[in-house]
């Protein structure tokens, strides 16, 4: 079980670093994102929400495209990408929590006390 925990934690770190690097590159060169259009906003929003720290990194890329595309379609594209990124982050965290909890064999003292006497 120890290797499963390490793999889960490494997967979370790789996803966070990779999405952060890609977004950083796009922030430096926003013309690259403009070539992708709505798909680029979707991808930037998804990658931005995969990182736990910098959730709104895609906003500087999003605002210039508001004059080109319909704002509702642009917002829907960014919203769907953000939702997929959030769900992915949630399930990655859930997997890490499960692997860490599997490794804990005994209950701690507080948990036993709550089971015995209630909260």
BELSULBEL-V964098 format. One record per residue. RES is the residue in three letters. SS is DSSP state (2 for helix, 1 for strand, 0 for the rest). Layout:
res:RES ss:SS
res:RES ss:SS
This chain:
res:UNK ss:0
res:UNK ss:2
res:UNK ss:2
res:UNK ss:2
res:UNK ss:2
res:UNK ss:2
res:UNK ss:2
res:UNK ss:2
res:UNK ss:2
res:UNK ss:2
res:UNK ss:2
res:UNK ss:2
res:UNK ss:2
res:UNK ss:2
res:UNK ss:2
res:UNK ss:2
res:UNK ss:2
res:UNK ss:2
res:UNK ss:2
res:UNK ss:2
res:UNK ss:2
res:UNK ss:2
res:UNK ss:2
res:UNK ss:2
res:UNK ss:2
res:UNK ss:2
res:UNK ss:2
res:UNK ss:2
res:UNK ss:0
res:UNK ss:2
res:UNK ss:2
res:UNK ss:2
res:UNK ss:2
res:UNK ss:2
res:UNK ss:2
res:UNK ss:2
res:UNK ss:0
res:UNK ss:2
res:UNK ss:2
res:UNK ss:2
res:UNK ss:2
res:UNK ss:2
res:UNK ss:2
res:UNK ss:2
res:UNK ss:2
res:UNK ss:2
res:UNK ss:2
res:UNK ss:2
res:UNK ss:2
res:UNK ss:2
res:UNK ss:0
res:UNK ss:0
res:UNK ss:0
res:UNK ss:0
res:UNK ss:0
res:UNK ss:0
res:UNK ss:0
res:UNK ss:0
res:UNK ss:2
res:UNK ss:2
res:UNK ss:2
res:UNK ss:2
res:UNK ss:2
res:UNK ss:2
res:UNK ss:2
res:UNK ss:2
res:UNK ss:2
res:UNK ss:0
res:UNK ss:0
res:UNK ss:0
res:UNK ss:2
res:UNK ss:2
res:UNK ss:2
res:UNK ss:2
res:UNK ss:2
res:UNK ss:2
res:UNK ss:2
res:UNK ss:2
res:UNK ss:2
res:UNK ss:2
res:UNK ss:2
res:UNK ss:2
res:UNK ss:2
res:UNK ss:2
res:UNK ss:2
res:UNK ss:2
res:UNK ss:2
res:UNK ss:2
res:UNK ss:2
res:UNK ss:2
res:UNK ss:2
res:UNK ss:2
res:UNK ss:2
res:UNK ss:2
res:UNK ss:2
res:UNK ss:2
res:UNK ss:2
res:UNK ss:2
res:UNK ss:2
res:UNK ss:2
res:UNK ss:2
res:UNK ss:2
res:UNK ss:0
res:UNK ss:0
res:UNK ss:0
res:UNK ss:0
res:UNK ss:0
res:UNK ss:0
res:UNK ss:2
res:UNK ss:2
res:UNK ss:2
res:UNK ss:2
res:UNK ss:2
res:UNK ss:2
res:UNK ss:2
res:UNK ss:2
res:UNK ss:2
res:UNK ss:0
res:UNK ss:0
